[in-house]
Amino acid sequence: MARIMTIGEILVEIMATERGQSFRVPGTLVGPFPSGAPAIFIDQVGRLGRSAGIIGCVGDDDFGWLNIDRLRRDGVDTSAIALLADAVTGSAFITYTETGERHFIFNIANSASGRLSASSITESVLADCTWFHVMGSSLFSPEITAAVRKAIGMVKRRGGIISFDPNIRPEILRSPGIREALRLILEQTDVFLPSGDEVALLVDAQTEAEAIEPLLALGIREIVVKHGSAGCTYYDRSSRLDVPAFAVREVDPTGAGDCFCATYAACREEGKSIDHSLLYACASGAMAVTRKGPMEGTASFAELDKLIG
């Protein structure tokens, strides 16, 4: 199996073609595109030529095969994706406000992704895993949370690294026990990759500055706060680094944070320096927003080198 692995929802996205378009009236849509935050993450790892794998479930339908074919094409090991004949692949329908804010209609919990459980987590699946990435968006049921915690335990016992992107959607925070589950995962995290205000959400803090010391006190070794078009900020016990974003024309922000995290993980897992990893992560996030569709902006190192110049 793969050295860098993740777990969670695999779905398709179908998007409105115009800003201000409403799903309350008929309109033109584009898609389906392969998607799901963990799937975008691991596809970007694969595009970088790194050993990559994902644990998840899809339906034995065209949407499921769309995802499997795309991941395989980009070098991802899909052997731990269960293909379910009696379930449908998850979906997300997206509209954009006039200012570019996204609104989602999800079918994830009741899709094949909702069938993922701890039984999917075995020693053989995680045998070669040295870096395991967790996303808060995937913790939409107690069964999946149990699967994630089981996987974390296996990887940590072998000395592997756990990275965590909270990626917390409002509907997930309404789930019973989710804050406790997020906190338990945070306590096992080595590399924390929140976006903006998420950095303070799970500790007793109101601001980014106030959150850093409590997070490091949990044993987290590296914190990278994603700030979108403002770049990112890195913290550890001895340093802080602010890295600017690349100036690009934004077409679709979907997947940018996932690509950022994937590139940072791939660089760090390979032993690259913090400076190098942050630079390439920012380039990856920037590249992602230049294409419409969640995985359409994933990039190789050669493409990132061209952007970096």
ZIVENQUI-V901503 format. One record per residue. N is the residue number from 1. SS is DSSP state (h for helix, s for strand, l for the rest). PHI is phi in radians with two decimals (* if undefined). D_FIRST is the distance of its C-alpha to the first C-alpha in whole Angstrom. Layout:
# ZIVENQUI-V901503
N/SS/PHI/D_FIRST + N/SS/PHI/D_FIRST
This chain:
# ZIVENQUI-V901503
1/l/*/0 + 2/l/-1.57/4 + 3/l/-1.40/7 + 4/s/-1.82/9 + 5/s/-2.33/9 + 6/s/-2.53/12 + 7/s/-2.60/13 + 8/l/2.41/17 + 9/l/-1.21/19 + 10/l/-2.21/19 + 11/s/-2.65/22 + 12/s/-2.02/25 + 13/s/-2.01/27 + 14/s/-2.22/31 + 15/s/-2.10/33 + 16/s/-1.11/37 + 17/l/-1.52/38 + 18/l/-2.18/41 + 19/l/-1.19/42 + 20/l/1.43/44 + 21/l/-1.28/43 + 22/l/-2.01/43 + 23/l/-1.43/41 + 24/l/-1.45/45 + 25/l/-2.36/46 + 26/l/-1.06/44 + 27/l/-2.79/43 + 28/l/-1.48/41 + 29/s/-2.14/37 + 30/s/-2.28/34 + 31/s/2.34/31 + 32/s/-1.40/28 + 33/s/-1.98/26 + 34/s/-1.11/22 + 35/s/-2.82/22 + 36/l/1.84/21 + 37/h/-0.91/20 + 38/h/-1.12/17 + 39/h/-1.19/16 + 40/h/-1.11/18 + 41/h/-0.93/17 + 42/h/-1.31/13 + 43/h/-1.12/15 + 44/h/-1.13/17 + 45/h/-1.04/14 + 46/h/-1.10/13 + 47/h/-1.10/17 + 48/l/-1.46/17 + 49/l/1.41/15 + 50/l/-1.62/12 + 51/l/-1.20/8 + 52/s/-2.39/8 + 53/s/-2.66/7 + 54/s/-2.37/10 + 55/s/-1.83/11 + 56/s/-3.02/14 + 57/s/-2.41/17 + 58/s/-2.35/19 + 59/s/-1.37/22 + 60/l/-1.44/22 + 61/l/-2.45/25 + 62/h/-1.07/25 + 63/h/-1.15/24 + 64/h/-1.12/21 + 65/h/-1.22/20 + 66/h/-0.99/22 + 67/h/-1.21/19 + 68/h/-1.07/16 + 69/h/-1.10/18 + 70/h/-1.17/18 + 71/h/-1.10/15 + 72/h/-1.07/13 + 73/h/-1.03/17 + 74/l/-1.62/16 + 75/l/1.61/12 + 76/s/-1.60/10 + 77/s/-1.30/7 + 78/l/-1.84/9 + 79/l/-1.16/8 + 80/l/-1.70/9 + 81/s/-1.61/12 + 82/s/-1.41/15 + 83/s/-1.78/18 + 84/s/-1.79/21 + 85/l/-1.33/24 + 86/l/-1.90/26 + 87/l/-2.53/26 + 88/l/-1.85/26 + 89/l/-1.19/24 + 90/s/-1.12/25 + 91/s/-2.56/27 + 92/s/-2.44/29 + 93/s/-1.87/32 + 94/s/-2.23/34 + 95/s/-2.03/37 + 96/s/-2.17/38 + 97/l/-1.27/41 + 98/l/-1.07/44 + 99/l/-1.61/42 + 100/l/1.68/39 + 101/l/-1.16/38 + 102/s/-1.71/35 + 103/s/-2.22/36 + 104/s/-2.03/33 + 105/s/-2.07/33 + 106/s/-1.79/30 + 107/s/-2.19/29 + 108/l/-2.10/26 + 109/l/-1.04/27 + 110/l/-1.69/28 + 111/l/-1.76/26 + 112/h/-1.00/22 + 113/h/-1.01/21 + 114/h/-1.26/23 + 115/h/-1.62/22 + 116/l/-1.13/19 + 117/l/-2.57/19 + 118/h/-1.09/18 + 119/h/-1.14/17 + 120/h/-1.34/14 + 121/l/-1.71/13 + 122/l/-2.23/11 + 123/l/-1.05/10 + 124/l/-1.18/8 + 125/l/-1.10/6 + 126/l/-1.79/7 + 127/l/-0.99/7 + 128/l/-1.81/6 + 129/l/-1.27/7 + 130/l/-1.92/11 + 131/s/-2.49/12 + 132/s/-2.07/12 + 133/s/-1.88/15 + 134/s/-2.05/17 + 135/s/-2.16/20 + 136/h/-1.04/23 + 137/h/-1.08/24 + 138/h/-1.48/21 + 139/l/-1.60/23 + 140/l/-1.68/26 + 141/l/-2.66/26 + 142/h/-1.04/26 + 143/h/-1.16/23 + 144/h/-1.24/21 + 145/h/-1.04/22 + 146/h/-1.12/21 + 147/h/-1.12/18 + 148/h/-1.11/17 + 149/h/-1.13/19 + 150/h/-1.11/17 + 151/h/-1.12/14 + 152/h/-1.02/16 + 153/h/-1.03/17 + 154/h/-1.12/14 + 155/h/-1.19/13 + 156/h/-1.14/17 + 157/h/-1.10/17 + 158/l/-1.57/15 + 159/l/1.51/17 + 160/l/-1.34/14 + 161/s/-1.78/16 + 162/s/-1.93/17 + 163/s/-1.92/18 + 164/s/-2.45/21 + 165/s/-1.92/22 + 166/l/-0.98/25 + 167/l/0.70/26 + 168/l/-1.55/28 + 169/l/-1.54/30 + 170/h/-0.95/34 + 171/h/-1.19/33 + 172/h/-1.25/30 + 173/h/-1.12/32 + 174/l/-1.41/35 + 175/l/-1.26/32 + 176/l/-1.05/33 + 177/l/1.38/32 + 178/h/-1.21/30 + 179/h/-1.12/31 + 180/h/-1.13/31 + 181/h/-1.12/27 + 182/h/-1.08/27 + 183/h/-1.15/28 + 184/h/-1.10/26 + 185/h/-1.20/23 + 186/h/-1.00/25 + 187/l/-1.22/26 + 188/l/-1.79/22 + 189/l/-1.48/22 + 190/l/-1.72/22 + 191/s/-2.20/22 + 192/s/-1.84/24 + 193/l/-2.25/24 + 194/l/-1.37/27 + 195/s/-1.92/30 + 196/h/0.89/33 + 197/h/-1.15/35 + 198/h/-1.04/32 + 199/h/-1.07/32 + 200/h/-1.81/35 + 201/l/-1.20/34 + 202/l/-1.89/32 + 203/l/-2.25/35 + 204/l/-1.41/38 + 205/l/-2.64/39 + 206/l/-1.91/41 + 207/l/-2.30/40 + 208/h/-1.02/37 + 209/h/-1.06/39 + 210/h/-1.25/39 + 211/h/-1.41/36 + 212/h/-1.11/34 + 213/h/-1.10/36 + 214/h/-1.06/35 + 215/h/-1.20/31 + 216/h/-1.11/31 + 217/h/-1.15/33 + 218/l/-1.31/30 + 219/l/1.88/28 + 220/l/-1.14/26 + 221/l/-1.64/26 + 222/s/-2.37/26 + 223/s/-2.15/27 + 224/s/-2.18/27 + 225/s/-1.68/30 + 226/s/-1.44/29 + 227/l/-2.12/33 + 228/h/1.01/32 + 229/h/-1.22/35 + 230/h/-1.67/36 + 231/l/1.58/33 + 232/s/-2.64/32 + 233/s/-2.27/32 + 234/s/-1.86/30 + 235/s/-2.36/31 + 236/l/-2.49/31 + 237/l/-1.12/33 + 238/l/-2.13/35 + 239/l/-2.66/35 + 240/s/-2.38/35 + 241/s/-2.33/34 + 242/s/-1.89/35 + 243/s/-2.11/34 + 244/l/-1.28/35 + 245/l/-1.43/34 + 246/l/-1.54/34 + 247/l/-1.44/37 + 248/l/-2.41/36 + 249/l/-1.52/37 + 250/l/-1.39/35 + 251/l/-1.86/35 + 252/l/-2.71/32 + 253/l/-1.35/31 + 254/l/-1.03/28 + 255/l/1.58/25 + 256/h/-1.09/26 + 257/h/-1.14/25 + 258/h/-1.15/21 + 259/h/-1.17/21 + 260/h/-0.99/23 + 261/h/-1.07/21 + 262/h/-1.10/18 + 263/h/-1.24/19 + 264/h/-1.08/21 + 265/h/-1.07/17 + 266/h/-1.09/16 + 267/h/-1.21/19 + 268/h/-1.20/19 + 269/h/-1.11/16 + 270/l/-1.45/17 + 271/l/1.67/20 + 272/l/-1.22/22 + 273/l/-1.19/26 + 274/h/-1.03/27 + 275/h/-0.97/29 + 276/h/-1.06/27 + 277/h/-1.13/24 + 278/h/-1.17/27 + 279/h/-1.05/28 + 280/h/-1.24/25 + 281/h/-1.11/24 + 282/h/-1.10/28 + 283/h/-1.10/28 + 284/h/-1.15/25 + 285/h/-1.09/27 + 286/h/-1.15/30 + 287/h/-1.04/28 + 288/h/-1.09/27 + 289/l/-1.38/30 + 290/l/-1.50/32 + 291/l/-2.20/30 + 292/l/-1.48/31 + 293/l/2.08/28 + 294/l/-1.10/25 + 295/l/-1.81/22 + 296/l/-1.26/25 + 297/l/-1.76/25 + 298/l/-1.13/22 + 299/l/-2.47/22 + 300/l/-1.48/21 + 301/h/-1.09/22 + 302/h/-1.11/25 + 303/h/-1.19/27 + 304/h/-1.18/26 + 305/h/-1.02/28 + 306/h/-1.14/31 + 307/h/-1.16/31 + 308/h/-1.15/32 + 309/l/1.37/34
